[in-house]
């Protein structure tokens, strides 16, 4: 798992995301709540996955993106 260190520049609060992993056609997001969601090309499309990868690597905006766009997940635990 890659750590996600984002802190909101507006509120100063930590993101709801604590980490992530991704591969060619999927992304797994580990939330601070303990939930783990996996998104795939098949579940939500290439555009969502590629956008989330960019945001994760930038350490900014991933939780906001997921909250706003609500991409369909392949699995959660």
N, CA, C and O atoms as a DFTB+ gen file, in Angstrom:
308 C
 N C O
     1  1       0.847      -1.180       0.000
     2  2       0.000       0.000       0.000
     3  2       0.893       1.244       0.000
     4  3       1.858       1.334       0.759
     5  1       0.555       2.180      -0.851
     6  2       1.203       3.489      -0.885
     7  2       0.459       4.413       0.074
     8  3      -0.767       4.507       0.014
     9  1       1.175       5.086       0.944
    10  2       0.549       6.006       1.885
    11  2       0.028       7.239       1.159
    12  3       0.615       7.696       0.178
    13  1      -1.075       7.763       1.653
    14  2      -1.671       8.975       1.100
    15  2      -1.649      10.017       2.213
    16  3      -2.287       9.824       3.248
    17  1      -0.932      11.108       2.018
    18  2      -0.693      12.088       3.074
    19  2      -1.472      13.385       2.951
    20  3      -1.171      14.341       3.666
    21  1      -2.442      13.451       2.087
    22  2      -3.108      14.708       1.787
    23  2      -3.763      15.358       2.997
    24  3      -4.413      14.698       3.807
    25  1      -3.578      16.653       3.095
    26  2      -4.283      17.492       4.062
    27  2      -4.941      18.602       3.256
    28  3      -4.294      19.233       2.420
    29  1      -6.212      18.840       3.503
    30  2      -6.955      19.848       2.762
    31  2      -6.369      21.236       2.967
    32  3      -6.146      21.649       4.105
    33  1      -6.112      21.973       1.865
    34  2      -5.613      23.341       2.015
    35  2      -6.697      24.289       2.521
    36  3      -6.389      25.377       3.008
    37  1      -7.951      23.891       2.412
    38  2      -9.069      24.728       2.844
    39  2      -9.349      24.542       4.337
    40  3      -9.445      25.517       5.083
    41  1      -9.479      23.275       4.767
    42  2      -9.861      23.004       6.154
    43  2      -8.688      22.639       7.052
    44  3      -8.782      22.743       8.275
    45  1      -7.590      22.212       6.451
    46  2      -6.451      21.766       7.243
    47  2      -6.626      20.372       7.815
    48  3      -5.781      19.897       8.574
    49  1      -7.718      19.716       7.455
    50  2      -8.001      18.369       7.951
    51  2      -7.396      17.323       7.025
    52  3      -7.214      17.549       5.829
    53  1      -7.091      16.173       7.614
    54  2      -6.572      15.060       6.829
    55  2      -7.654      14.493       5.920
    56  3      -8.845      14.565       6.221
    57  1      -7.215      13.932       4.810
    58  2      -8.113      13.297       3.864
    59  2      -8.734      12.052       4.489
    60  3      -8.222      11.521       5.475
    61  1      -9.826      11.596       3.918
    62  2     -10.445      10.346       4.324
    63  2      -9.740       9.145       3.741
    64  3     -10.160       8.012       3.973
    65  1      -8.670       9.368       2.983
    66  2      -7.913       8.287       2.351
    67  2      -6.601       8.110       3.107
    68  3      -5.904       9.085       3.390
    69  1      -6.268       6.865       3.432
    70  2      -4.987       6.617       4.103
    71  2      -3.970       5.940       3.200
    72  3      -2.774       5.956       3.492
    73  1      -4.442       5.334       2.084
    74  2      -3.502       4.694       1.171
    75  2      -4.180       4.190      -0.086
    76  3      -5.402       4.240      -0.223
    77  1      -3.354       3.700      -1.005
    78  2      -3.871       3.215      -2.282
    79  2      -2.878       2.263      -2.929
    80  3      -1.687       2.274      -2.618
    81  1      -3.381       1.460      -3.815
    82  2      -2.591       0.604      -4.700
    83  2      -3.271       0.650      -6.053
    84  3      -4.486       0.830      -6.138
    85  1      -2.491       0.487      -7.108
    86  2      -3.119       0.356      -8.412
    87  2      -2.259      -0.436      -9.360
    88  3      -1.053      -0.595      -9.169
    89  1      -2.922      -0.932     -10.398
    90  2      -2.266      -1.646     -11.478
    91  2      -2.815      -1.116     -12.781
    92  3      -3.441      -0.057     -12.812
    93  1      -2.592      -1.830     -13.835
    94  2      -3.007      -1.366     -15.157
    95  2      -4.483      -1.002     -15.216
    96  3      -4.824       0.076     -15.702
    97  1      -5.369      -1.872     -14.733
    98  2      -6.805      -1.664     -14.919
    99  2      -7.617      -1.652     -13.624
   100  3      -8.817      -1.926     -13.638
   101  1      -6.965      -1.335     -12.514
   102  2      -7.692      -1.286     -11.243
   103  2      -7.034      -0.293     -10.287
   104  3      -5.900       0.145     -10.483
   105  1      -7.786       0.037      -9.257
   106  2      -7.251       0.844      -8.162
   107  2      -7.947       0.428      -6.883
   108  3      -9.165       0.256      -6.855
   109  1      -7.170       0.269      -5.824
   110  2      -7.710      -0.027      -4.504
   111  2      -7.421       1.169      -3.611
   112  3      -6.295       1.666      -3.560
   113  1      -8.451       1.622      -2.907
   114  2      -8.314       2.762      -2.013
   115  2      -8.614       2.301      -0.593
   116  3      -9.636       1.666      -0.333
   117  1      -7.703       2.631       0.322
   118  2      -7.843       2.304       1.732
   119  2      -8.269       3.575       2.458
   120  3      -7.508       4.539       2.536
   121  1      -9.478       3.569       2.983
   122  2     -10.019       4.750       3.651
   123  2      -9.690       4.725       5.143
   124  3      -9.467       3.661       5.721
   125  1      -9.664       5.894       5.752
   126  2      -9.356       5.993       7.175
   127  2     -10.416       5.308       8.030
   128  3     -10.158       4.987       9.190
   129  1     -11.589       5.083       7.479
   130  2     -12.667       4.389       8.190
   131  2     -12.372       2.902       8.345
   132  3     -13.038       2.206       9.112
   133  1     -11.363       2.417       7.610
   134  2     -11.058       0.991       7.609
   135  2     -11.613       0.273       6.391
   136  3     -11.237      -0.867       6.122
   137  1     -12.492       0.915       5.663
   138  2     -13.051       0.332       4.439
   139  2     -12.006       0.300       3.344
   140  3     -11.148       1.178       3.247
   141  1     -12.097      -0.737       2.519
   142  2     -11.203      -0.895       1.377
   143  2     -12.065      -1.105       0.143
   144  3     -12.851      -2.051       0.079
   145  1     -11.918      -0.234      -0.822
   146  2     -12.700      -0.311      -2.060
   147  2     -11.759      -0.568      -3.237
   148  3     -10.697       0.046      -3.341
   149  1     -12.159      -1.472      -4.107
   150  2     -11.418      -1.718      -5.329
   151  2     -12.288      -1.319      -6.507
   152  3     -13.443      -1.732      -6.613
   153  1     -11.727      -0.522      -7.379
   154  2     -12.386      -0.040      -8.585
   155  2     -11.644      -0.625      -9.782
   156  3     -10.422      -0.765      -9.746
   157  1     -12.370      -0.964     -10.834
   158  2     -11.745      -1.537     -12.024
   159  2     -12.269      -0.843     -13.277
   160  3     -13.283      -0.146     -13.251
   161  1     -11.544      -1.058     -14.371
   162  2     -12.047      -0.569     -15.654
   163  2     -13.454      -1.104     -15.887
   164  3     -14.331      -0.371     -16.345
   165  1     -13.672      -2.369     -15.575
   166  2     -14.972      -3.003     -15.811
   167  2     -16.067      -2.410     -14.929
   168  3     -17.214      -2.302     -15.364
   169  1     -15.732      -2.023     -13.698
   170  2     -16.769      -1.527     -12.788
   171  2     -17.113      -0.062     -13.014
   172  3     -18.280       0.318     -12.913
   173  1     -16.112       0.773     -13.319
   174  2     -16.406       2.206     -13.413
   175  2     -15.814       2.902     -14.637
   176  3     -16.081       4.081     -14.871
   177  1     -15.028       2.193     -15.400
   178  2     -14.491       2.784     -16.622
   179  2     -13.066       3.281     -16.493
   180  3     -12.588       3.616     -15.409
   181  1     -12.413       3.317     -17.623
   182  2     -11.014       3.714     -17.692
   183  2     -10.792       5.155     -17.238
   184  3      -9.802       5.445     -16.567
   185  1     -11.693       6.051     -17.594
   186  2     -11.525       7.466     -17.255
   187  2     -11.453       7.672     -15.750
   188  3     -10.574       8.384     -15.263
   189  1     -12.374       7.052     -15.004
   190  2     -12.340       7.191     -13.541
   191  2     -11.051       6.624     -12.966
   192  3     -10.412       7.268     -12.133
   193  1     -10.660       5.433     -13.396
   194  2      -9.452       4.799     -12.857
   195  2      -8.223       5.665     -13.128
   196  3      -7.434       5.920     -12.219
   197  1      -8.058       6.111     -14.353
   198  2      -6.878       6.900     -14.699
   199  2      -6.852       8.242     -13.971
   200  3      -5.785       8.712     -13.577
   201  1      -8.013       8.855     -13.790
   202  2      -8.079      10.110     -13.037
   203  2      -7.713       9.871     -11.576
   204  3      -6.962      10.650     -10.990
   205  1      -8.239       8.799     -10.985
   206  2      -7.935       8.508      -9.586
   207  2      -6.448       8.186      -9.383
   208  3      -5.877       8.537      -8.350
   209  1      -5.825       7.527     -10.354
   210  2      -4.382       7.249     -10.265
   211  2      -3.583       8.554     -10.219
   212  3      -2.658       8.696      -9.419
   213  1      -3.942       9.486     -11.071
   214  2      -3.245      10.777     -11.116
   215  2      -3.405      11.514      -9.793
   216  3      -2.430      12.026      -9.243
   217  1      -4.635      11.570      -9.282
   218  2      -4.885      12.262      -8.019
   219  2      -4.140      11.598      -6.860
   220  3      -3.611      12.281      -5.983
   221  1      -4.103      10.271      -6.861
   222  2      -3.388       9.545      -5.803
   223  2      -1.899       9.881      -5.839
   224  3      -1.297      10.169      -4.804
   225  1      -1.316       9.844      -7.018
   226  2       0.110      10.147      -7.140
   227  2       0.426      11.597      -6.790
   228  3       1.520      11.896      -6.312
   229  1      -0.519      12.491      -7.022
   230  2      -0.341      13.906      -6.647
   231  2      -0.571      14.137      -5.156
   232  3      -0.225      15.188      -4.617
   233  1      -1.168      13.126      -4.492
   234  2      -1.494      13.245      -3.062
   235  2      -2.503      14.361      -2.808
   236  3      -2.432      15.058      -1.797
   237  1      -3.439      14.519      -3.737
   238  2      -4.394      15.616      -3.595
   239  2      -5.683      15.336      -4.355
   240  3      -5.656      15.021      -5.544
   241  1      -6.818      15.453      -3.657
   242  2      -8.111      15.427      -4.312
   243  2      -8.755      14.075      -4.522
   244  3      -9.839      14.003      -5.101
   245  1      -8.128      12.998      -4.074
   246  2      -8.683      11.662      -4.335
   247  2     -10.010      11.441      -3.619
   248  3     -10.977      10.999      -4.239
   249  1     -10.069      11.739      -2.331
   250  2     -11.310      11.538      -1.588
   251  2     -12.437      12.418      -2.140
   252  3     -13.578      11.970      -2.255
   253  1     -12.118      13.648      -2.476
   254  2     -13.114      14.554      -3.046
   255  2     -13.643      14.008      -4.367
   256  3     -14.845      14.058      -4.627
   257  1     -12.756      13.493      -5.192
   258  2     -13.165      12.926      -6.483
   259  2     -14.122      11.758      -6.294
   260  3     -15.162      11.691      -6.948
   261  1     -13.774      10.844      -5.405
   262  2     -14.616       9.664      -5.171
   263  2     -15.971      10.087      -4.604
   264  3     -17.007       9.555      -5.002
   265  1     -15.961      11.037      -3.684
   266  2     -17.205      11.521      -3.081
   267  2     -18.096      12.211      -4.118
   268  3     -19.311      12.014      -4.126
   269  1     -17.499      13.004      -4.973
   270  2     -18.262      13.762      -5.970
   271  2     -18.763      12.894      -7.119
   272  3     -19.921      13.009      -7.521
   273  1     -17.902      12.026      -7.651
   274  2     -18.252      11.271      -8.856
   275  2     -18.848       9.894      -8.589
   276  3     -19.487       9.315      -9.467
   277  1     -18.646       9.373      -7.395
   278  2     -19.191       8.080      -6.985
   279  2     -18.986       6.971      -8.025
   280  3     -19.949       6.352      -8.476
   281  1     -17.720       6.724      -8.403
   282  2     -17.481       5.641      -9.364
   283  2     -17.939       4.310      -8.752
   284  3     -17.808       4.091      -7.548
   285  1     -18.468       3.442      -9.587
   286  2     -18.954       2.147      -9.125
   287  2     -17.762       1.263      -8.770
   288  3     -16.839       1.103      -9.569
   289  1     -17.787       0.695      -7.573
   290  2     -16.674      -0.148      -7.138
   291  2     -16.929      -1.596      -7.534
   292  3     -18.070      -2.024      -7.707
   293  1     -15.834      -2.338      -7.672
   294  2     -15.913      -3.765      -7.994
   295  2     -16.085      -4.593      -6.717
   296  3     -16.768      -5.617      -6.712
   297  1     -15.452      -4.127      -5.639
   298  2     -15.575      -4.823      -4.352
   299  2     -15.267      -3.869      -3.210
   300  3     -14.605      -2.846      -3.386
   301  1     -15.765      -4.232      -2.033
   302  2     -15.439      -3.470      -0.820
   303  2     -15.339      -4.431       0.343
   304  3     -15.975      -5.485       0.369
   305  1     -14.525      -4.038       1.302
   306  2     -14.410      -4.855       2.512
   307  2     -14.173      -3.969       3.712
   308  3     -14.048      -4.466       4.832
